[in-house]
Amino acid sequence: DSSWPVSASEDLGAGTHVEVIAIEGITLIIRAVIA
C-alpha cells in the first residue's frame, strides 16, 4: 500500500467521489465526479 499526494481546484469533502484527471510528477490532480 502507498499514499499519493493530491491536488484539486476546489475544496472536496470527505467521501466525495473523485476522478484523476492528470498527474504532475507524483501528485494526482483530481476533480469531483458529478453523478
C-alpha distance matrix in Angstrom:
0.0 3.8 7.1 10.2 13.7 16.0 19.8 22.3 26.1 26.6 25.3 23.0 23.0 20.2 19.6 21.0 20.0 19.3 19.2 18.2 21.6 20.9 18.8 20.4 18.9 15.2 16.3 16.1 19.5 19.7 22.5 23.3 24.1 27.7 28.3
3.8 0.0 3.8 6.8 10.2 12.9 16.7 19.5 23.2 24.0 22.8 21.0 21.4 19.0 18.9 19.9 19.2 17.9 17.8 16.3 19.5 18.5 16.0 17.2 15.6 11.9 12.9 13.2 16.7 17.3 20.5 21.7 22.9 26.6 27.7
7.1 3.8 0.0 3.8 6.8 9.5 13.2 16.1 19.8 20.4 19.2 17.6 18.2 16.1 16.5 17.3 17.0 15.6 15.8 14.3 17.4 16.5 14.2 15.1 14.1 10.3 10.3 10.7 14.0 14.5 17.6 18.9 20.7 24.3 25.8
10.2 6.8 3.8 0.0 3.8 6.3 10.0 13.1 16.8 17.9 17.3 16.1 17.4 16.1 16.5 16.5 16.1 13.9 13.6 11.6 14.3 13.0 10.6 11.5 10.7 7.1 6.6 7.1 10.4 11.5 15.0 16.9 18.8 22.5 24.4
13.7 10.2 6.8 3.8 0.0 3.8 7.0 10.5 14.0 15.2 14.7 14.3 16.0 15.3 16.5 16.1 16.3 13.8 13.9 11.8 13.8 12.4 10.3 10.2 10.1 7.1 5.0 6.4 8.9 10.4 13.7 16.0 18.5 22.0 24.4
16.0 12.9 9.5 6.3 3.8 0.0 3.8 6.9 10.5 11.8 11.7 11.3 13.6 13.6 14.6 13.5 13.6 10.8 11.0 9.1 10.9 10.2 9.1 9.6 10.8 8.7 5.2 4.7 5.8 6.8 10.0 12.4 15.2 18.6 21.2
19.8 16.7 13.2 10.0 7.0 3.8 0.0 3.8 7.0 8.8 9.6 10.1 13.2 14.2 15.6 13.8 14.2 11.2 11.5 9.8 10.4 9.9 9.6 9.6 11.8 10.7 6.9 6.3 5.0 6.2 8.6 11.5 14.7 17.7 20.8
22.3 19.5 16.1 13.1 10.5 6.9 3.8 0.0 3.8 5.4 7.1 7.8 11.4 13.2 14.5 12.0 12.5 9.7 10.4 9.7 9.8 10.5 11.5 12.0 14.8 14.1 10.3 8.7 5.9 5.3 6.0 8.6 12.1 14.6 18.0
26.1 23.2 19.8 16.8 14.0 10.5 7.0 3.8 0.0 3.8 7.1 9.1 12.9 15.5 16.8 14.0 14.8 12.2 12.8 12.3 11.5 12.3 13.9 13.9 17.1 17.0 13.2 11.9 8.6 8.1 7.4 9.8 13.3 15.0 18.6
26.6 24.0 20.4 17.9 15.2 11.8 8.8 5.4 3.8 0.0 3.8 6.3 9.8 12.9 14.6 11.8 13.5 11.8 13.4 13.9 13.8 15.2 16.8 17.2 20.1 19.5 15.6 14.1 11.1 9.6 8.0 8.9 12.5 13.7 17.3
25.3 22.8 19.2 17.3 14.7 11.7 9.6 7.1 7.1 3.8 0.0 3.8 6.7 9.8 12.1 10.1 12.7 11.8 14.3 15.1 15.9 17.3 18.4 18.9 21.3 20.1 16.3 14.9 12.8 10.9 9.6 9.6 13.3 14.5 17.7
23.0 21.0 17.6 16.1 14.3 11.3 10.1 7.8 9.1 6.3 3.8 0.0 3.8 6.7 8.5 6.4 9.1 8.9 12.0 13.5 15.0 16.9 18.1 19.2 21.5 19.8 16.2 14.2 12.5 9.8 8.4 7.3 10.7 12.3 15.0
23.0 21.4 18.2 17.4 16.0 13.6 13.2 11.4 12.9 9.8 6.7 3.8 0.0 3.8 6.2 5.7 9.4 10.5 14.1 16.0 18.0 20.0 21.0 22.3 24.3 22.2 18.8 16.9 15.7 12.9 11.6 9.6 12.3 13.5 15.5
20.2 19.0 16.1 16.1 15.3 13.6 14.2 13.2 15.5 12.9 9.8 6.7 3.8 0.0 3.8 5.6 9.0 10.6 14.2 16.2 18.8 20.6 21.2 22.7 24.3 21.7 18.7 16.8 16.5 13.7 13.1 11.3 13.4 15.0 16.4
19.6 18.9 16.5 16.5 16.5 14.6 15.6 14.5 16.8 14.6 12.1 8.5 6.2 3.8 0.0 3.8 6.3 9.0 12.6 15.1 18.0 20.3 21.2 23.3 24.9 22.2 19.5 17.0 16.7 13.6 12.8 10.3 11.4 13.1 13.8
21.0 19.9 17.3 16.5 16.1 13.5 13.8 12.0 14.0 11.8 10.1 6.4 5.7 5.6 3.8 0.0 3.8 6.2 9.9 12.7 15.1 17.8 19.2 21.4 23.5 21.3 18.2 15.4 14.4 10.9 9.4 6.6 7.9 9.7 11.0
20.0 19.2 17.0 16.1 16.3 13.6 14.2 12.5 14.8 13.5 12.7 9.1 9.4 9.0 6.3 3.8 0.0 3.8 7.1 10.4 13.0 15.9 17.6 20.3 22.5 20.4 17.6 14.3 13.5 9.9 8.5 5.9 5.6 8.2 9.1
19.3 17.9 15.6 13.9 13.8 10.8 11.2 9.7 12.2 11.8 11.8 8.9 10.5 10.6 9.0 6.2 3.8 0.0 3.8 6.8 9.3 12.2 14.0 16.7 19.0 17.3 14.4 10.9 9.9 6.2 5.4 4.4 5.1 8.7 10.6
19.2 17.8 15.8 13.6 13.9 11.0 11.5 10.4 12.8 13.4 14.3 12.0 14.1 14.2 12.6 9.9 7.1 3.8 0.0 3.8 6.2 9.3 11.5 14.6 17.1 15.7 13.3 9.5 8.5 5.5 5.7 6.5 6.3 10.0 11.8
18.2 16.3 14.3 11.6 11.8 9.1 9.8 9.7 12.3 13.9 15.1 13.5 16.0 16.2 15.1 12.7 10.4 6.8 3.8 0.0 3.8 5.8 7.7 11.0 13.4 12.3 10.1 6.3 5.7 4.5 6.8 9.1 9.8 13.4 15.5
21.6 19.5 17.4 14.3 13.8 10.9 10.4 9.8 11.5 13.8 15.9 15.0 18.0 18.8 18.0 15.1 13.0 9.3 6.2 3.8 0.0 3.8 7.2 10.2 13.3 13.3 11.1 7.7 5.8 5.6 7.0 10.1 10.7 13.8 16.3
20.9 18.5 16.5 13.0 12.4 10.2 9.9 10.5 12.3 15.2 17.3 16.9 20.0 20.6 20.3 17.8 15.9 12.2 9.3 5.8 3.8 0.0 3.8 6.7 9.8 10.4 8.6 6.2 5.0 7.2 9.7 13.2 14.3 17.5 20.0
18.8 16.0 14.2 10.6 10.3 9.1 9.6 11.5 13.9 16.8 18.4 18.1 21.0 21.2 21.2 19.2 17.6 14.0 11.5 7.7 7.2 3.8 0.0 3.8 6.2 6.7 5.8 4.7 5.7 8.9 12.2 15.6 17.1 20.5 22.9
20.4 17.2 15.1 11.5 10.2 9.6 9.6 12.0 13.9 17.2 18.9 19.2 22.3 22.7 23.3 21.4 20.3 16.7 14.6 11.0 10.2 6.7 3.8 0.0 3.8 5.9 5.2 6.5 7.2 11.0 14.3 17.9 19.8 23.1 25.9
18.9 15.6 14.1 10.7 10.1 10.8 11.8 14.8 17.1 20.1 21.3 21.5 24.3 24.3 24.9 23.5 22.5 19.0 17.1 13.4 13.3 9.8 6.2 3.8 0.0 3.8 5.6 8.2 10.2 13.8 17.3 20.7 22.7 26.1 28.7
15.2 11.9 10.3 7.1 7.1 8.7 10.7 14.1 17.0 19.5 20.1 19.8 22.2 21.7 22.2 21.3 20.4 17.3 15.7 12.3 13.3 10.4 6.7 5.9 3.8 0.0 3.8 6.6 9.7 12.7 16.5 19.5 21.4 25.1 27.4
16.3 12.9 10.3 6.6 5.0 5.2 6.9 10.3 13.2 15.6 16.3 16.2 18.8 18.7 19.5 18.2 17.6 14.4 13.3 10.1 11.1 8.6 5.8 5.2 5.6 3.8 0.0 3.8 6.4 9.4 13.1 16.2 18.5 22.0 24.6
16.1 13.2 10.7 7.1 6.4 4.7 6.3 8.7 11.9 14.1 14.9 14.2 16.9 16.8 17.0 15.4 14.3 10.9 9.5 6.3 7.7 6.2 4.7 6.5 8.2 6.6 3.8 0.0 3.8 6.2 10.0 13.0 14.9 18.5 21.0
19.5 16.7 14.0 10.4 8.9 5.8 5.0 5.9 8.6 11.1 12.8 12.5 15.7 16.5 16.7 14.4 13.5 9.9 8.5 5.7 5.8 5.0 5.7 7.2 10.2 9.7 6.4 3.8 0.0 3.8 7.2 10.7 12.9 16.2 19.1
19.7 17.3 14.5 11.5 10.4 6.8 6.2 5.3 8.1 9.6 10.9 9.8 12.9 13.7 13.6 10.9 9.9 6.2 5.5 4.5 5.6 7.2 8.9 11.0 13.8 12.7 9.4 6.2 3.8 0.0 3.8 7.0 9.3 12.6 15.5
22.5 20.5 17.6 15.0 13.7 10.0 8.6 6.0 7.4 8.0 9.6 8.4 11.6 13.1 12.8 9.4 8.5 5.4 5.7 6.8 7.0 9.7 12.2 14.3 17.3 16.5 13.1 10.0 7.2 3.8 0.0 3.8 6.5 9.3 12.5
23.3 21.7 18.9 16.9 16.0 12.4 11.5 8.6 9.8 8.9 9.6 7.3 9.6 11.3 10.3 6.6 5.9 4.4 6.5 9.1 10.1 13.2 15.6 17.9 20.7 19.5 16.2 13.0 10.7 7.0 3.8 0.0 3.8 6.3 9.4
24.1 22.9 20.7 18.8 18.5 15.2 14.7 12.1 13.3 12.5 13.3 10.7 12.3 13.4 11.4 7.9 5.6 5.1 6.3 9.8 10.7 14.3 17.1 19.8 22.7 21.4 18.5 14.9 12.9 9.3 6.5 3.8 0.0 3.8 6.2
27.7 26.6 24.3 22.5 22.0 18.6 17.7 14.6 15.0 13.7 14.5 12.3 13.5 15.0 13.1 9.7 8.2 8.7 10.0 13.4 13.8 17.5 20.5 23.1 26.1 25.1 22.0 18.5 16.2 12.6 9.3 6.3 3.8 0.0 3.8
28.3 27.7 25.8 24.4 24.4 21.2 20.8 18.0 18.6 17.3 17.7 15.0 15.5 16.4 13.8 11.0 9.1 10.6 11.8 15.5 16.3 20.0 22.9 25.9 28.7 27.4 24.6 21.0 19.1 15.5 12.5 9.4 6.2 3.8 0.0
